[in-house]
């Protein structure tokens, strides 16, 4: 099969012919139609996230099952599928409790610890494939459908993790990013008042179109003060941080109001200081949110089927243009998500 292979970190893709994958016991193979191109996998390409090389990256797939191995009963040839990003075991107490991101036996991620979607076919443990629901025209919109399992499902989970309610004020740090702008979209869907926070002023119009009621230019500094001003001193109900640098985390914590919730989603993953006194007197929560569960992907897919939300994919290219596309992702030039059409 044809695949874009990374021989080492921080090197160009190489279009290569590699053997077609063969489904073993408990595995399945899908023909890849499209695969999203986000910053998570660009970190792998650039060497900022560890991975095993040579590697075929990519996990936000739209595909169709073409082969199933012995013992696989939940999939059939021809099923439209996407993928679950974590290589979880499916049987530990956390997986059985529907907390798959906390799996005790997780062996890594699709596209980092096993080959991913930048190829004509992808082989995964069968339970890592998620069947697409009826009513979702994945053949007409493969790029958009593929990114749902990450770009839309992640912010959907955050709404639940942060207990966002209609009428609350939600500040999204890194709102111009590929997942951040979908968080703006989902927070507006949840009927919140949304404030987009970012350093990229050229993405503010896109944030407004996605649902932001107001924007804050973080490059000007004093983000906490700006958020307090916009809320007449009350503070925000929820601060969602997709940047997670010390400066953004501390700004988010300082901007929280009573019963405020700060959610961090990795990013830089830096340490920060928060006031225990403020947390006590205002009963605030500091929360982490790690990817999503399978059921949250299915719920997000159902939202799309019902026409309540739609992913924002603005740059769709053939597999041969993967290098040029990733250069745009690296420079932060993509609005929403980018994707590659594979077959």
HUTA-V81560 format. One record per backbone hydrogen bond with DSSP energy under -1.0 kcal/mol. NH is the residue of the N-H (numbers start at 0). CO is the residue of the C=O. Records with the same first field share a line. If there is no record, write none. Layout:
NH=CO + CO
This chain:
2=15
3=117
4=13
5=54
9=44
13=4
15=2
17=0
25=69
26=23
27=123
28=66
29=121
30=63
31=119
32=61
33=61
34=339
35=59
36=337
41=37
42=38
44=40
45=41
46=43
47=42
48=42
51=111
54=5
60=58
61=33
62=80
63=30
64=78
65=28
66=28
68=26
71=68
77=64
78=75
80=62
81=129
83=127
86=107
87=85
95=91
96=92
97=94
98=93
101=98
102=99
106=86
109=84
110=113
111=108
112=108
115=55
116=57
117=56
118=116
119=1
121=29
123=27
125=25
127=124
128=125
129=81
131=79
135=132
137=135
140=136
144=140
145=141
146=142
149=146
150=146
152=147
153=149
155=151
156=152
157=153
158=154
159=155
160=156
161=157
163=158
166=190
167=164
169=192
170=237
171=194
172=239
173=196
174=196
176=173
180=176
182=178
183=179
184=180
185=181
186=182
187=183
188=184
189=185
190=187
191=186
192=167
194=169
195=213
196=171
197=215
200=198
202=199
203=200
206=202
207=203
208=204
209=205
211=206
212=193
213=193
215=195
217=197 + 215
219=216
220=217
225=221
226=222
227=223
228=224
229=225
230=226
231=228
232=227
233=230
235=254
236=168
237=168
238=260
239=170
240=262
241=172
248=244
249=245
250=246
251=247
252=248
253=249
254=250
255=252
256=235
258=281
259=256
260=236
261=284
262=238
263=286
264=240
267=242
268=265
269=243
278=274
279=275
280=276
281=277
283=278
284=259
286=261
288=263
296=292
297=293
298=294
299=295
300=296
301=297
302=298
303=299
304=300
305=301
306=303
307=302
313=336
316=338
318=340
320=317
321=318
324=320
325=321
326=322
327=323
328=324
329=325
330=326
331=328
332=327
336=311
338=314
339=34
340=316
341=32
